[in-house]
Amino acid sequence: MIVKTAKSLLVATLITLVAAATVSAEPFTLAPLPYAADALAPVIDKETMQIHHGKHHQAYVNNLNGQVATFPDLAQLPLEAIMSRMSRYNDAVRNNAGGHYNHQLFWQIMAPAGQGGEPSVELHAAIKRDFGSLVALQNAFNQAAATRFGSGWAWLILDENNKLVVTSTANQDNPLMDVVEVQGTPILALDVWEHAYYLQYQNKRGDYATAWWKLVNWHKVNELHRSATN
């Protein structure tokens, strides 16, 4: 009887430890940059990239993991699903899940200058249809970046009618969230928080936005466009 009780206690302890380990595991992690921190220079300098990725983005990941105890379902959902039901969560989830998603996308849609390729035939046709030309799209996008008051993002999205639309959001909001006015699938994003450019460009956000087009990874943007239209 004593042996049986001891075994039962051991099993119960093991189950508790496994459950605790499962709960304490952090579901959200910071992936490394897809290129070296100095690979985007001279458009974006090495120090900015190191601080932006290693400090700011890491903080969003840490803070989002801190919300899992309050909202356990976060650990089971992909980021896109969290965005689509953001109205169910608090501001901490909104800011930090948004920050994690936005930056994860931002790193991917950039590449060292000269390595980003060009818009695909399909995307180029859609740009011409909805904006008239790539230059017109860039002008509209840069205007959205320049006129976003305070911190936020500029976006190129595909809306529910498969139309390309330029929009912007405040803070760490994005067009996937069910709490923003203009919704759609992001295919291009520019971070216009000051920490994204201030060390190099100071208050010249327009210069940053203009130079940034040299870094657009059209290979990734084309992939996002194809996925969104299929």
N, C-alpha and C positions, 0 to 999 in steps of 0.2 A: 504493500500500500504506500509505504514511504517512497520507494523507488518510482512508483507510478506518479505520485504527486510531484516528485522532483523533475521527472521527465516533462510533465505538464507545464510546470513553471518555466523550464528551459525553453520549451516550444513557445510559450506565451512571450517570453523575453525576446526571443529571436524575431517573432512576428512584430513586436513593438519596435525593435531596432530597425528592421527592414522598412516598416512604415515611416519611422522618423527620418530615415535616410532618404526615402522617396519624397517626403514633404520638404526636406531641407535642400534637396537638389535644386539648383537654379536652372529653370527651363530656358532662360534667355541668355545668350552669350554674344560676345563681341568677336566677330570674324576679323581676321587680319585684312589689311588693305590689299587689294588685288595688284598692287604695284608698290615700288619703294616709295618712302615718304617724300623723297626729293624728285620723283619721276615727273611731277606736274609742273616743276619749275621751268621757266621763270614766271608762268602765269599764276601759280600758287606755290609759295615758298615752303621749304621743308619744315620750318618751325611751326607754321600755321597748320600744316597737315598733322604733325605730331600732336599738337595741343587739341586740335579739332577732333581727331579720331581717338587718341588715347585718353583724353581727359573728358571732353564734352560728351562724345558718344558713349564712352564707358559709363559716365554718370547716368545717362538715360537707361542703359541696360541695368545697372545696379538698382536704380530707383524702381524700375518696372518689376524686377524680381522681388523687391520689397512689398509690392502690392499683391503678390500671389496669396499671401496668408489671408488677406481680406476678400479677394476674388479668386478662389481656387480654380475656376474654369479657365482662367488665363493660361494656365500651364498646359491645357489640352488643346488650345486653339492656335492656328497659324496667325501671324500678324494681320494678314488681310481680313480674316474673319473678325478679329478684335476691332479693327477699324470700322467694319460695317455695322457693329453693334455698340459703338462708342457711347451712345446715349444712356446705356445701362451702367456706366462706370463713373467714377469721380474724376476730378480735375487732375489728380496725380497720374492716373492711368492715361488720361487723354494726353497730357503733356509728355509723359515718358514713353508710352507705347508709340505715340506719334513721332517722337524724337528718334526712337530706335528704327521704325520703319523708314522714315524720311532719309536718315543718314545711310542706312543700309542700301537704299536705292541710289543715293547720291554718289557713293563711291563707285558703284557699278557702271553708272552712265558717264563716267569720265575715263579718259585714257591719255597717256602721254601724247603731246602734240605730234601730229603726223601719223598716229597709229589708230585713229578713230574711224577711218573709212568715210563713207558718204551715205546719205539717205538711200534706202532701197528704191527700186522703181515704183513699188506700191506706195511707199511712204511719200516719195517725191510727188507722185500724182495726187495724193490726198492733201499734201501741203499746198500744191498749186490750186486745187479745187477750193480749199477753205480759206486760203490767205492770198492767193495770187502768185506768190513766189516765196522762196526760202528767205530772201532778204526781208520781205514783208512780215513773215513769221518772226524773224529775229527782232525786228523793230517792235512788234507787238509784245513779244516776250520781255525784251529789255525795258519796255515801258511799264509792264506789270511789276518787274523787279524794282524799278526806280520809284514807283509810286506806292509801294507797300509801306505804309507808315510803321515805323518801329521795326520789330523783328518779324521774320516770316519767310515765306517761300514763293517763288514763281513756278508755275506749272504749265506743261503742255499735256492735255488730257484727251482721251477719246470719250465722248459723251454717249448717252444711251442710243443716239441716232447714228453712231459711228462717224460723227463729225469731230474734227480736231478743234479744240478750244483752248485758248490761253486764259489762265486765271491765276489768282494768288490767294494765299491763306496767311492768317496771322499765327505767330508763335510756332508750335509744332503741329498744327492742324494740317490735314491733307485732304484731297478730293475723294478719297475712299470713305471718309467718315460720314456717318449718317447725321452729323450735327452741323455740317457746313452747307453753305447756300448753293455752291456750284459743285456738283458731284460728277465723277467720271473715273476712268482708269488712267493713272499717271503713266506717261511714257518718257517724260523729260522733266527734270526738276533742278532748280537753282536755289541754294541756301543763301538767303540775304540777311541772316543774323550777322552782326558785326564781327563776331569771333571767326567767321568764315573768311574774312578779307582784311580786317582792320590793320594787322601788323604790316601789310604790304601796301594797301591802298588808302589807309586812313578813312576819311569821310567820302572818298570818291567811289561810291557804289556803282555808278554808271560805268566807270572805267573797268572795274572788276567784271561786271556783267558782259561788257563788250569783249574783253580779252578771253573770258571763259569759253566762248564758242570754239576756240582753238582746241579745247579739251574734250569736246563732246564725243562720246563713244557711240557713233552711229550704229556700230555692229549690235550693241545692246539695245539701243533705241528701236532699231528695225525689228529685233526679236520681240520686244514688248509690244510693238505695233501689230505684228503678225498674230501674237497670242491674243491680243484684245479684239481683233477683228474676226477671229475664227470661232 
